[in-house]
Amino acid sequence: MTLQDDTERLTVPDPQTGPQLGPDATMESGPAPEPAPGDGRPRRDPLHFVVIGLLLADIIFGLGLAVFAEKVIAFRPMAIMGCGLAALGLGILAYFVLVGGGSDQGRRRR
């Protein structure tokens, strides 16, 4: 087992081509390569699905509260509050899915 002389692998960097590590090493300068487009669907984080699940639970809880307050305890203000909670959860869910959900276009620009 012999050790190779490392002096022939290291070269002086040329200001026009940039640093070189040796004949077998290549360094490319320029913009980073774009990721492959894949099948066209955006990739979503696991947190995206957690948020959607919590918003769906909020909508179901709001509707359940409205039905319970109206039918069981006959308290109209609580039923209205349950409908408002469900409507607010539905609005946030629609915004999150349609506008802010899974588009990773913003991540590519950075």
C-alpha positions in Angstrom: 0.0 0.0 0.0 1.5 3.3 -1.1 0.3 6.8 -0.6 -0.2 8.9 -3.6 1.4 12.3 -3.9 -1.3 14.9 -3.5 0.7 17.7 -5.2 -0.4 16.7 -8.7 -4.1 16.7 -7.8 -4.1 20.3 -6.5 -3.7 23.1 -9.0 -3.6 26.8 -8.7 -7.1 28.3 -9.3 -7.4 30.1 -12.6 -9.3 33.4 -12.1 -11.2 32.9 -15.4 -12.4 29.3 -14.8 -12.5 29.2 -11.0 -11.0 26.7 -8.6 -10.2 23.2 -9.8 -9.4 20.2 -7.6 -7.8 18.0 -10.2 -8.4 16.4 -13.5 -11.3 14.2 -12.3 -13.1 16.9 -10.3 -15.4 19.4 -11.9 -17.1 22.4 -10.4 -19.8 24.1 -12.3 -20.5 27.7 -11.7 -23.8 29.3 -12.6 -27.4 29.1 -11.4 -28.6 26.1 -9.5 -30.4 23.5 -11.6 -34.2 23.7 -11.6 -36.0 20.7 -9.9 -37.7 18.3 -12.1 -41.3 19.2 -12.7 -42.6 15.6 -11.8 -46.2 15.0 -12.5 -47.3 18.6 -12.2 -49.0 18.2 -8.8 -47.6 20.3 -5.9 -45.9 18.5 -3.1 -47.5 19.1 0.3 -45.9 19.0 3.7 -47.4 16.6 6.4 -48.3 19.8 8.3 -50.7 20.7 5.5 -52.8 17.6 6.1 -52.7 18.2 9.9 -54.1 21.8 9.4 -56.8 20.5 7.1 -57.8 17.9 9.6 -58.0 20.4 12.4 -60.1 22.8 10.3 -62.5 19.9 9.4 -62.8 19.0 13.1 -63.5 22.7 13.8 -66.4 22.7 11.2 -67.9 19.5 12.6 -67.6 20.8 16.2 -69.3 24.1 15.2 -72.2 22.3 13.5 -72.5 19.9 16.4 -72.6 22.8 18.8 -75.3 24.5 16.8 -77.5 21.4 16.6 -77.0 20.7 20.3 -77.7 24.2 21.4 -80.8 24.5 19.2 -82.4 21.0 19.8 -81.2 20.0 23.3 -80.9 23.1 25.4 -82.9 25.5 23.2 -80.4 28.3 23.6 -80.4 30.3 20.3 -77.3 32.5 20.9 -75.1 29.4 21.4 -76.6 27.9 18.2 -75.7 31.0 16.3 -72.2 30.9 17.8 -71.8 27.3 16.6 -72.9 28.3 13.1 -70.4 31.1 13.1 -67.6 28.8 14.3 -68.4 26.4 11.5 -68.6 29.2 8.9 -65.3 30.7 10.1 -63.6 27.3 9.9 -65.0 26.7 6.4 -63.8 30.1 5.2 -60.3 29.5 6.6 -60.3 26.0 5.1 -61.3 27.3 1.7 -58.6 30.0 1.8 -55.9 27.5 3.0 -56.7 24.9 0.3 -57.3 27.2 -2.7 -54.8 30.0 -2.1 -52.2 29.1 0.5 -52.2 25.4 0.5 -49.7 23.3 -1.4 -48.2 25.5 -4.1 -44.5 25.3 -3.8 -43.9 28.0 -6.5 -42.8 30.4 -3.8 -40.2 28.0 -2.5 -38.6 27.6 -6.0 -38.1 31.4 -6.4 -35.9 31.7 -3.3 
